Amino acid sequence: MKLDNPLLAVFACPVCHAPLRADADAGELVCSSETCGLAYPVRDDIPVLLADEARRPGGSGNGSA
């Protein structure tokens, strides 16, 4: 999946339900909420929208949600 895919307009953060924005440099979808801000990985062009796989920007590794 390209990170500029129009389908991204319907994706939402599974934790807070805010819209997601693409971070093509990091290969992630990032929650647009200032209070949440979780980043979800995109693996093999498939967004992994699981809270357990999310990370907080600036943190390292998965599952830091």
Secondary structure as GFF3:
##gff-version 3
##sequence-region A 1 65
A	DSSP	three_ten_helix	6	10	.	.	.	ID=ss1
A	DSSP	beta_strand	20	23	.	.	.	ID=ss2
A	DSSP	beta_strand	28	31	.	.	.	ID=ss3
A	DSSP	beta_strand	39	43	.	.	.	ID=ss4
A	DSSP	beta_strand	46	47	.	.	.	ID=ss5
A	DSSP	three_ten_helix	51	53	.	.	.	ID=ss6
###
